[in-house]
Every structure is written in structure tokens, then in C-alpha cells.
Amino acid sequence: MVLKVFVIAVLVAVTVADTIPYTPPRPSYNAPAPTGPAQYNFDWSVNDANSGNDYGHNEGRNGYDTQGSYYVQLPDGRLQRVTYTVNGDSGYVAQVEYEGEAQYSAYQPAPSYQPAPTYRPAPTYTPTPSYN
């Protein structure tokens, strides 16, 4: 009898809880209000002779006018440089240029398969005669 009352109470509680709408908690912070049009400049680059990495990026923005460029050393030896602008609603407009000429190494066929040599352990002792 007590179990039936408990089960009915749980079912009533679930039904009541299911009808209450969920309201997510509000954040306790306010986003800062913009103080004016966006303005920034940045520039970075990597040039590592040991690995051959050579790339970089620079960009400047003043309000809705954004201009920048980036470059990368391609595996074929050319330098790819992209210069771009973004002006308001005109979208991203890029100009791509390549410096140098593509260089490819001569074809080197892989060596044919050679099975590994058979393992033969060296003897660990030298037998001596037991007779005189």
C-alpha cells in the first residue's frame, strides 16, 4: 500500500514538473558596448631555414575598410602571395600572385623489395673435447 502511494506521488510530481516551462539562467555579465568603429593592425611571420617554413600575414582595419596580405613558401619552391581587401558590403576581394618558378626533383623510383636476411645467432660457447 505504501509503495502504491509512493509511485502515485512520484508520477504526480513528474507530471507537474513537466508542465512548468524551463527558463535558462541569465548570464551574470554584460557585453561591453562598442566605443567606435573597429581599428587594428597586426603583422607576423615565420622564416625557419632548417625546416624550409616561410610564411606570414599582415592586416589592418579601420571601420569597414580591411586590407591585408599573406604569403607562404610552396613545396615546389614558389612563393604564393595573396593581397586582399574587404570594404563594407563588397565582400572579400583577393589578388593571388606567384614569385619564382616551380621546381620538381627528378623521379627516383623506389628500390625493389629485398627480403630481410635470415637471422642466425652466433654460438655462445666453444665446445672443448672431454678426452685426453
Backbone torsions as a table, in degrees:
resi	resn	phi	psi	omega
1	MET	NA	-44.4	-179.9
2	VAL	-65.0	-36.2	179.8
3	LEU	-65.4	-39.4	178.9
4	LYS	-63.7	-42.5	179.6
5	VAL	-63.9	-41.0	179.6
6	PHE	-64.2	-45.1	179.9
7	VAL	-63.1	-42.6	179.6
8	ILE	-64.7	-40.6	179.4
9	ALA	-63.7	-40.0	178.7
10	VAL	-65.7	-43.5	179.4
11	LEU	-62.8	-40.2	178.4
12	VAL	-65.8	-41.9	-179.7
13	ALA	-64.2	-41.3	179.1
14	VAL	-65.6	-41.4	180.0
15	THR	-64.4	-44.0	179.8
16	VAL	-66.2	-42.9	-179.2
17	ALA	-65.9	-31.2	-178.8
18	ASP	-72.4	-22.7	-178.9
19	THR	-87.2	-15.0	179.5
20	ILE	-81.0	123.3	-178.9
21	PRO	-68.3	144.3	-180.0
22	TYR	-85.8	129.3	175.7
23	THR	-116.0	113.6	-178.6
24	PRO	-66.4	150.6	179.3
25	PRO	-66.7	146.7	178.8
26	ARG	-86.2	146.3	178.8
27	PRO	-65.7	150.1	-177.5
28	SER	-92.9	16.0	-179.7
29	TYR	-131.5	163.4	175.8
30	ASN	-120.7	135.9	177.7
31	ALA	-66.9	142.4	179.8
32	PRO	-66.3	143.2	179.0
33	ALA	-77.8	139.5	178.6
34	PRO	-63.1	140.0	-178.9
35	THR	-100.6	-6.3	-179.8
36	GLY	166.9	-176.4	179.8
37	PRO	-66.3	150.2	-178.9
38	ALA	-63.7	136.5	176.4
39	GLN	-142.5	126.5	176.1
40	TYR	-162.9	163.5	172.9
41	ASN	-143.4	140.1	172.1
42	PHE	-147.5	159.7	-178.2
43	ASP	-157.1	131.1	174.4
44	TRP	-150.1	156.9	178.4
45	SER	-157.1	158.8	176.5
46	VAL	-131.0	129.7	175.3
47	ASN	-141.6	99.1	-177.5
48	ASP	-117.1	105.8	-176.4
49	ALA	-65.5	-32.9	-177.9
50	ASN	-64.0	-42.2	-178.3
51	SER	-95.6	-14.0	-177.8
52	GLY	84.8	5.9	179.2
53	ASN	-75.3	128.5	177.9
54	ASP	-149.2	102.9	179.9
55	TYR	-155.9	161.2	-179.2
56	GLY	-170.8	174.3	-175.9
57	HIS	-155.5	139.7	170.8
58	ASN	-139.7	148.8	-178.0
59	GLU	-155.7	147.2	175.0
60	GLY	-137.4	143.4	179.5
61	ARG	-136.6	138.5	174.6
62	ASN	-138.0	99.5	-176.6
63	GLY	69.8	-122.3	179.9
64	TYR	-93.3	-1.5	-178.3
65	ASP	-96.3	113.2	179.4
66	THR	-121.1	132.4	177.6
67	GLN	-135.5	144.1	178.8
68	GLY	-170.7	179.1	175.9
69	SER	-155.4	155.8	172.9
70	TYR	-143.7	157.0	-178.6
71	TYR	-143.4	157.0	178.9
72	VAL	-150.1	140.4	175.0
73	GLN	-81.9	117.5	-177.7
74	LEU	-80.4	157.2	-179.7
75	PRO	-61.3	-23.6	-179.7
76	ASP	-85.6	4.9	175.7
77	GLY	99.4	-12.8	179.5
78	ARG	-80.7	157.0	173.5
79	LEU	-105.5	121.3	178.0
80	GLN	-98.3	125.9	-179.7
81	ARG	-123.2	128.6	178.8
82	VAL	-117.3	122.5	175.6
83	THR	-111.0	131.2	-174.2
84	TYR	-137.9	159.3	173.2
85	THR	-137.1	151.5	172.2
86	VAL	-137.3	111.7	-177.4
87	ASN	-120.9	100.7	176.4
88	GLY	56.5	-122.3	-176.2
89	ASP	-87.7	1.5	-177.5
90	SER	-73.4	-17.2	178.7
91	GLY	83.5	-169.8	-177.1
92	TYR	-84.2	119.8	178.7
93	VAL	-120.3	119.5	-174.1
94	ALA	-120.8	148.4	172.8
95	GLN	-123.8	122.9	-176.6
96	VAL	-107.4	129.8	178.6
97	GLU	-130.1	152.1	177.5
98	TYR	-122.7	136.0	176.3
99	GLU	-112.4	135.6	-179.9
100	GLY	92.8	-179.1	-179.1
101	GLU	-123.8	141.3	-178.0
102	ALA	-63.8	132.9	178.9
103	GLN	-120.5	127.8	178.8
104	TYR	-121.2	136.2	178.8
105	SER	-73.8	156.1	-179.6
106	ALA	-64.1	149.6	-179.5
107	TYR	-66.7	127.9	177.4
108	GLN	-118.2	105.1	-179.8
109	PRO	-65.7	147.9	179.1
110	ALA	-70.2	144.9	178.3
111	PRO	-63.2	150.5	-179.6
112	SER	-70.3	162.4	-176.2
113	TYR	-69.1	132.4	174.6
114	GLN	-123.8	122.8	179.0
115	PRO	-66.2	150.4	179.4
116	ALA	-67.5	146.9	178.7
117	PRO	-65.7	151.8	179.8
118	THR	-71.5	136.7	-179.4
119	TYR	-81.6	127.9	176.0
120	ARG	-132.6	107.2	-178.2
121	PRO	-68.2	146.6	177.3
122	ALA	-75.9	147.4	178.0
123	PRO	-63.7	143.9	-177.6
124	THR	-96.4	-5.5	178.8
125	TYR	-142.9	163.8	174.2
126	THR	-117.4	119.9	-177.4
127	PRO	-68.8	143.6	176.2
128	THR	-119.6	143.9	-179.4
129	PRO	-65.1	146.9	-179.2
130	SER	-99.6	3.0	179.5
131	TYR	-110.5	163.9	178.9
132	ASN	-107.6	NA	NA
